[in-house]
Amino acid sequence: MLDAIEREAEELLRYRAELGRRLGRAGVRDVGTLLELYQQLRDALAALSAQEIQWAQAKAERLMEELQRVGGRLDEVRRLKDRLGG
């Protein structure tokens, strides 16, 4: 029974070390730091309302549509210039 407990403790320690390596590759020092980052993200997202996000998304979509129209017009100008040889 003591051997089983030791094995499980060793497995847990190996997992902790592996978790530390994975977090380190992601630029996070440890689990505590990861939890702090998670809380910061939650706080930052809580500061944004759904209406604000929808408003900004709608603005961005309208801008993209307008830019696509401008791009289409520029394509027409380029084709016209190519046809006129210049």
C-alpha positions as protocol buffer text, in pm:
chain_id: "A"
residue {
  index: 1
  type: MET
  ca { x: 0 y: 0 z: 0 }
}
residue {
  index: 2
  type: LEU
  ca { x: 283 y: 240 z: 83 }
}
residue {
  index: 3
  type: ASP
  ca { x: 443 y: 157 z: -252 }
}
residue {
  index: 4
  type: ALA
  ca { x: 124 y: 252 z: -435 }
}
residue {
  index: 5
  type: ILE
  ca { x: 106 y: 584 z: -252 }
}
residue {
  index: 6
  type: GLU
  ca { x: 470 y: 656 z: -335 }
}
residue {
  index: 7
  type: ARG
  ca { x: 411 y: 572 z: -703 }
}
residue {
  index: 8
  type: GLU
  ca { x: 109 y: 800 z: -721 }
}
residue {
  index: 9
  type: ALA
  ca { x: 301 y: 1080 z: -549 }
}
residue {
  index: 10
  type: GLU
  ca { x: 589 y: 1038 z: -794 }
}
residue {
  index: 11
  type: GLU
  ca { x: 347 y: 1044 z: -1090 }
}
residue {
  index: 12
  type: LEU
  ca { x: 194 y: 1362 z: -955 }
}
residue {
  index: 13
  type: LEU
  ca { x: 537 y: 1522 z: -914 }
}
residue {
  index: 14
  type: ARG
  ca { x: 632 y: 1424 z: -1271 }
}
residue {
  index: 15
  type: TYR
  ca { x: 307 y: 1574 z: -1397 }
}
residue {
  index: 16
  type: ARG
  ca { x: 373 y: 1894 z: -1202 }
}
residue {
  index: 17
  type: ALA
  ca { x: 717 y: 1919 z: -1362 }
}
residue {
  index: 18
  type: GLU
  ca { x: 571 y: 1855 z: -1708 }
}
residue {
  index: 19
  type: LEU
  ca { x: 302 y: 2114 z: -1647 }
}
residue {
  index: 20
  type: GLY
  ca { x: 573 y: 2361 z: -1545 }
}
residue {
  index: 21
  type: ARG
  ca { x: 764 y: 2293 z: -1868 }
}
residue {
  index: 22
  type: ARG
  ca { x: 451 y: 2339 z: -2081 }
}
residue {
  index: 23
  type: LEU
  ca { x: 357 y: 2662 z: -1907 }
}
residue {
  index: 24
  type: GLY
  ca { x: 715 y: 2784 z: -1941 }
}
residue {
  index: 25
  type: ARG
  ca { x: 706 y: 2725 z: -2317 }
}
residue {
  index: 26
  type: ALA
  ca { x: 394 y: 2942 z: -2325 }
}
residue {
  index: 27
  type: GLY
  ca { x: 571 y: 3219 z: -2132 }
}
residue {
  index: 28
  type: VAL
  ca { x: 394 y: 3155 z: -1802 }
}
residue {
  index: 29
  type: ARG
  ca { x: 605 y: 3112 z: -1491 }
}
residue {
  index: 30
  type: ASP
  ca { x: 378 y: 2877 z: -1293 }
}
residue {
  index: 31
  type: VAL
  ca { x: 19 y: 2779 z: -1220 }
}
residue {
  index: 32
  type: GLY
  ca { x: -26 y: 3074 z: -985 }
}
residue {
  index: 33
  type: THR
  ca { x: 76 y: 3312 z: -1262 }
}
residue {
  index: 34
  type: LEU
  ca { x: -161 y: 3134 z: -1500 }
}
residue {
  index: 35
  type: LEU
  ca { x: -448 y: 3186 z: -1256 }
}
residue {
  index: 36
  type: GLU
  ca { x: -357 y: 3553 z: -1221 }
}
residue {
  index: 37
  type: LEU
  ca { x: -360 y: 3594 z: -1599 }
}
residue {
  index: 38
  type: TYR
  ca { x: -695 y: 3419 z: -1615 }
}
residue {
  index: 39
  type: GLN
  ca { x: -840 y: 3661 z: -1359 }
}
residue {
  index: 40
  type: GLN
  ca { x: -695 y: 3960 z: -1547 }
}
residue {
  index: 41
  type: LEU
  ca { x: -857 y: 3835 z: -1866 }
}
residue {
  index: 42
  type: ARG
  ca { x: -1193 y: 3790 z: -1691 }
}
residue {
  index: 43
  type: ASP
  ca { x: -1170 y: 4142 z: -1545 }
}
residue {
  index: 44
  type: ALA
  ca { x: -1078 y: 4292 z: -1882 }
}
residue {
  index: 45
  type: LEU
  ca { x: -1363 y: 4115 z: -2059 }
}
residue {
  index: 46
  type: ALA
  ca { x: -1607 y: 4219 z: -1788 }
}
residue {
  index: 47
  type: ALA
  ca { x: -1520 y: 4582 z: -1866 }
}
residue {
  index: 48
  type: LEU
  ca { x: -1662 y: 4539 z: -2218 }
}
residue {
  index: 49
  type: SER
  ca { x: -2034 y: 4524 z: -2272 }
}
residue {
  index: 50
  type: ALA
  ca { x: -2192 y: 4304 z: -2535 }
}
residue {
  index: 51
  type: GLN
  ca { x: -2342 y: 4616 z: -2691 }
}
residue {
  index: 52
  type: GLU
  ca { x: -1998 y: 4776 z: -2727 }
}
residue {
  index: 53
  type: ILE
  ca { x: -1860 y: 4467 z: -2893 }
}
residue {
  index: 54
  type: GLN
  ca { x: -2159 y: 4444 z: -3130 }
}
residue {
  index: 55
  type: TRP
  ca { x: -2127 y: 4815 z: -3215 }
}
residue {
  index: 56
  type: ALA
  ca { x: -1756 y: 4781 z: -3294 }
}
residue {
  index: 57
  type: GLN
  ca { x: -1816 y: 4465 z: -3494 }
}
residue {
  index: 58
  type: ALA
  ca { x: -2087 y: 4634 z: -3701 }
}
residue {
  index: 59
  type: LYS
  ca { x: -1856 y: 4932 z: -3766 }
}
residue {
  index: 60
  type: ALA
  ca { x: -1574 y: 4700 z: -3873 }
}
residue {
  index: 61
  type: GLU
  ca { x: -1804 y: 4504 z: -4104 }
}
residue {
  index: 62
  type: ARG
  ca { x: -1930 y: 4826 z: -4267 }
}
residue {
  index: 63
  type: LEU
  ca { x: -1573 y: 4945 z: -4314 }
}
residue {
  index: 64
  type: MET
  ca { x: -1471 y: 4613 z: -4471 }
}
residue {
  index: 65
  type: GLU
  ca { x: -1768 y: 4633 z: -4709 }
}
residue {
  index: 66
  type: GLU
  ca { x: -1671 y: 4986 z: -4810 }
}
residue {
  index: 67
  type: LEU
  ca { x: -1308 y: 4886 z: -4860 }
}
residue {
  index: 68
  type: GLN
  ca { x: -1419 y: 4596 z: -5079 }
}
residue {
  index: 69
  type: ARG
  ca { x: -1626 y: 4839 z: -5288 }
}
residue {
  index: 70
  type: VAL
  ca { x: -1324 y: 5070 z: -5322 }
}
residue {
  index: 71
  type: GLY
  ca { x: -1108 y: 4772 z: -5414 }
}
residue {
  index: 72
  type: GLY
  ca { x: -1358 y: 4674 z: -5683 }
}
residue {
  index: 73
  type: ARG
  ca { x: -1353 y: 5025 z: -5824 }
}
residue {
  index: 74
  type: LEU
  ca { x: -974 y: 5024 z: -5829 }
}
residue {
  index: 75
  type: ASP
  ca { x: -981 y: 4693 z: -6017 }
}
residue {
  index: 76
  type: GLU
  ca { x: -1210 y: 4854 z: -6274 }
}
residue {
  index: 77
  type: VAL
  ca { x: -972 y: 5149 z: -6311 }
}
residue {
  index: 78
  type: ARG
  ca { x: -677 y: 4911 z: -6354 }
}
residue {
  index: 79
  type: ARG
  ca { x: -859 y: 4708 z: -6618 }
}
residue {
  index: 80
  type: LEU
  ca { x: -961 y: 5025 z: -6801 }
}
residue {
  index: 81
  type: LYS
  ca { x: -604 y: 5150 z: -6794 }
}
residue {
  index: 82
  type: ASP
  ca { x: -481 y: 4813 z: -6927 }
}
residue {
  index: 83
  type: ARG
  ca { x: -733 y: 4828 z: -7213 }
}
residue {
  index: 84
  type: LEU
  ca { x: -629 y: 5178 z: -7303 }
}
residue {
  index: 85
  type: GLY
  ca { x: -269 y: 5065 z: -7318 }
}
residue {
  index: 86
  type: GLY
  ca { x: -134 y: 5276 z: -7049 }
}
